[in-house]
Amino acid sequence: MQPADFKFPVRVYYEDTDAGGIVYNANYLKFLERARTEWLRARGVEQDEWLGRGIAFVVRHIDIDFHRAARFNQMLQVSCAIQELKRASVIFTQQIENESSQLVVSARATIACVNLDGMRPTVFPDVIKGVFSSGTHATVVY
């Protein structure tokens, strides 16, 4: 749906690494999450506003492939693009590249829209669907 034109920079801090200075595998999930959050923010979607309205976006499933290690103090670029939009979920494709543009991680994340009252899937609000399908900015009316 959207080209992978969104890239979010992440520096690898010491706290992200193991004793050998290599990024600990679970920390890549944090980098991917930050990029999805910033992708939404860049399009005018602030998740805290939706949480206040009883709507949350939660990870339902992630497929991740590790291609090479990232190391302490490297600058990484995390890309984010929509692969598929459904009524109550969206699939993002993401990549993490190092400063030499080498692929470090590739991932596919399924994010579900849920109603916080029962943590049950719910249809994306129209304004969010519009952001996902057209790349426009959200206009939230309260």
N, C-alpha and C positions, 0 to 999 in steps of 0.2 A: 504494500500500500504506500508506504513512505520510503524514500531513499534513505540509505544509511548516512545521512549528511550530518547528523548530530553526533558530536564527539565531546566527551567530558574528560578533562585532564585529571589524573590521579598520580600523586607522588607516592612512592613506596617508602613508608616510614619504618624505622627500626621495629616498632611494635607490631608491624604487619608480617614480620619475618620469624623464621625459626633460628636456632643457634648458628646455622650456617649462612645466614643472610639471604635465604630464599623465602619468597612469599609462602606463608602457610596456606594450604589449599582452601580452607573455609573463608579466608579473607577475600578471595576473588568474588565470592557471593556478595560481600559488602560493596565492592567496587561496582559490580553490576547493578545493585540496588540503588546506589547513589546516582548512577547515570540515568536510570529510569525515572527517578525522582526529579532530577534536573531537566530531563526531557519534558516531563509534565509541566514543571515550573516555567520552562521557556515558552510554553504554549498557554500560559495563564491559568493552569490548574494547580491550586494549592491544596495539598491533601488534608491539611489541618482544617480547612474550611469544610471539606466534605465529611470529615470525621464529626464535626460539629452538627452536621445534618444527618448523622447516622449511617453514612455510606463509607465503606473502606475498600481499598484495593489490596488484595492479599495474594501472595504467591501460592499457586495451586500445584505447579510442577515446574521443574527445571531440568533440562538436559545440558550437561556441560562437558566439554572436551578440553583437556589440558595439552597444549602443543609444545610449550617450552616454559622454562621457569623465568619468573621475574625476580629481580634482586633488589636489595636495599638501595634506596636513593634513586632508582630509575624513575623516569617520567613515563607514564603509560597514558594511552588514549583509549577510552571506553566508548564504543559506538552503540547506537540504539536505533532500531527501526521496527515498525510494525510489519509483521508478516501476515497476520490474519486477525480480523475483527469479527467477533460473534456477539450475540445479544447480551451476554453477561460475562464475557471473558475476552481477553486480547492476548495474542501471542507476539512477543517481541523476539527479534533476533538481535544478538549482541556479540561484539568482538572486543577483545582487549589486545592492543598492539603495543610493543615497546617503542623506544625512541628511534629504532632502526626500521620501523614499520613491519617488524616481524610479528606474526600471529602468536600470541601467548595463550589466549583462551577463546573459544567460541562457545556460545550458549544460546539456548532457546528457552524462554521463560513464559509460562502461561500464568496470566494474572487474572483473578476473578474479582468481580464486583460483588460485594456482600452487604447485606443490611446488618448493622451491628446489633440490633435487638436479638436476633436469633442466629446470627452468623450464617445466614442462608443466602445462596446466590440471588442476586436481583439484577434486573435489566439496567444497563448503564443509563444514567440520565441523558436526555437528548443533547444537552450542551457538551457532555463528555464524548458522546458518539460523534458529534460534529468535529470536535478537536481531533479525535482519532482518525476519522475518515478523510478529513480535508486539510489537516495541519493548521487550521485557523486557531485563533486564540479564544479562550472560553469567556463568555459573558454570563456571569451568574446573577440571576435575579432572585432576591430574597423576598 
